């Protein structure tokens, strides 16, 4: 089990946890410690995981371009600085070195990736984030799908291939169980899901979620641990397929 003694040490591991970079045994140990953590620490941990996964989800929904040549050098330099700082500590490090380095590497990698803009939006010119639900629904090619959700209620998706966007709304769907959340996945023809949204609150017909769908053939929703997952961990409670 990771030797974690403080609020900050547990929060450091939110980065590799969110990236699914911890061995199974260490991941279970972190989850066990999280259950015993005070409310402030647990909330901060889950918020870090959620924010990081939402950021990474937005990156996976764009076309990747080659990273600038200084990215690898910046990452290695940052890790070297972390190692030097560890060596200068008077007290021996209490966390196992492998986990300490993993936490540092994950945090630096995310900072570098986001900071230098490793990916650029393929649909930047259409700025889908500025679209309204009314604009999507008004398109000539709009496709409306209503599907039942396991456990009750329905999901309504209005999609437009011309805009490369869709609206998502739920009706009469129960909130996710405590410690769980609904997560939206877009699935292209190759069948590899990519996260599109982690839903802290369910969008409704009065306030639908508008999102880019790009090359997705299917939109699915599953129930995941709080903060979301890198890949689905359960069967979808609802799915719609685009024509």
Residue pairs with C-beta under 8 A, 6 or more apart in sequence:
1 25
1 26
1 29
1 32
1 33
2 13
2 26
2 29
2 30
2 33
2 95
2 96
2 99
3 94
3 95
3 96
4 10
4 13
4 30
4 33
4 95
5 94
7 37
7 38
7 40
7 41
7 44
9 94
9 95
10 30
10 33
10 34
10 37
10 41
10 45
11 41
11 44
11 45
11 48
12 100
12 103
12 104
12 107
13 22
13 30
13 99
13 103
14 45
14 48
14 49
14 52
15 48
15 52
15 103
15 106
15 107
15 110
16 22
16 99
16 102
16 103
16 105
16 106
17 27
17 30
17 45
17 49
18 48
18 49
18 52
18 53
18 56
18 106
18 227
18 230
19 52
19 56
19 106
19 109
19 110
19 230
20 229
20 230
20 231
21 102
21 106
22 30
22 99
22 102
26 99
34 42
34 45
35 42
37 45
46 226
46 227
47 227
49 226
49 227
49 228
50 198
50 200
50 226
50 227
50 228
52 110
53 195
53 198
53 227
53 228
53 229
53 230
54 197
54 198
54 228
55 110
55 114
56 110
56 195
56 230
57 194
57 195
57 196
57 197
57 198
57 228
59 113
59 114
59 118
59 119
60 194
60 195
61 186
61 194
61 196
61 212
61 214
62 119
62 120
62 121
62 122
63 119
63 120
63 121
63 122
64 118
64 119
65 118
65 119
65 120
67 113
67 116
67 118
68 116
70 116
71 112
71 113
71 116
71 118
74 112
75 105
75 108
75 109
75 112
78 104
78 108
78 112
79 101
79 104
79 105
79 108
82 101
82 104
82 108
83 101
86 93
86 97
86 100
93 100
122 214
123 164
123 212
123 214
126 163
126 164
128 163
128 164
128 165
128 210
128 211
128 212
129 210
131 163
131 165
131 210
132 210
133 158
133 167
133 208
133 210
135 163
136 142
136 158
136 159
136 160
136 163
136 165
136 166
136 167
136 210
137 158
137 167
139 160
139 162
139 163
140 162
141 160
141 161
141 162
142 158
142 159
142 160
143 158
143 159
143 160
143 242
143 243
144 156
144 157
144 158
145 156
145 157
145 158
145 159
145 240
145 241
145 242
146 154
146 155
146 156
146 157
147 154
147 155
147 157
147 238
147 239
147 240
148 154
148 155
148 238
149 155
149 170
149 173
149 221
149 237
149 238
150 237
150 238
151 173
151 174
151 237
152 172
152 173
152 174
153 170
153 171
153 172
153 173
153 174
154 170
154 171
154 172
154 173
155 168
155 169
155 170
155 173
155 221
155 238
155 240
156 167
156 168
156 169
156 170
156 171
156 205
156 208
157 166
157 167
157 168
157 169
157 219
157 240
158 166
158 167
158 208
159 165
159 166
159 167
159 213
159 219
159 242
160 166
161 242
164 212
164 213
164 214
165 210
165 211
165 212
165 213
166 210
166 211
166 213
166 219
167 208
167 209
167 210
168 184
168 197
168 203
168 208
168 209
168 210
168 211
168 219
169 203
169 204
169 205
169 208
169 209
170 202
170 203
170 204
171 204
171 205
173 202
175 202
176 182
176 223
177 223
179 225
179 226
180 223
180 224
180 225
180 226
181 198
181 199
181 200
181 223
181 224
181 225
181 226
181 227
181 228
182 198
182 199
182 202
182 221
182 222
182 223
182 224
182 237
183 195
183 197
183 198
183 199
183 221
183 222
183 223
183 224
183 228
183 229
183 232
184 195
184 196
184 197
184 198
184 199
184 209
184 211
184 219
184 220
184 221
185 193
185 194
185 195
185 196
185 219
185 220
185 221
185 222
185 232
185 236
186 193
186 194
186 196
186 213
186 214
186 216
186 218
186 219
187 193
187 194
187 216
187 217
187 218
187 219
187 220
188 194
188 214
188 215
188 216
188 217
189 215
189 217
193 220
193 231
193 232
195 228
195 229
195 230
196 211
196 219
197 209
197 211
198 224
198 227
198 228
199 209
203 209
213 219
213 242
216 242
217 241
217 242
218 239
218 240
218 241
218 242
219 239
219 240
219 242
220 232
220 236
220 238
220 239
220 240
221 236
221 237
221 238
221 239
222 232
222 233
222 234
222 235
222 236
222 237
223 234
223 237
224 232
224 233
224 234
225 233
